[in-house]
């Protein structure tokens, strides 16, 4: 798969990796299945994982009033939910 000159010009950084041949073979197979180059496949996968990691650790800031409201919501008992209770109190079909 060839990359256009425009796409190449957008890229200005290089990342080098050492990898076991079995891992490289698996990545190459997955890249081929998706119709991507190894680099494109690895970049997409790394970028997606980076986004997930950052979203999982997202901070949020609250002023004093918002903090009080937030804590009140945490301390308030949840409303009865019959469907959730049923789900939690019965074994799954595969158990």
VENLINWO-V493479 format. One record per pair of residues at least 24 apart in sequence whose C-alpha atoms are under 10 Angstrom apart, sorted by sequence separation. I is the first residue (numbers start at 1). J is the second residue. D is the distance in whole Angstrom. If there is no record, write none. Layout:
i=I j=J d=D
i=I j=J d=D
This chain:
i=15 j=39 d=10
i=15 j=43 d=10
i=1 j=32 d=10
i=1 j=35 d=8
i=2 j=36 d=10
i=3 j=37 d=9
i=1 j=36 d=7
i=2 j=37 d=9
i=1 j=37 d=6
i=1 j=38 d=10
i=3 j=40 d=10
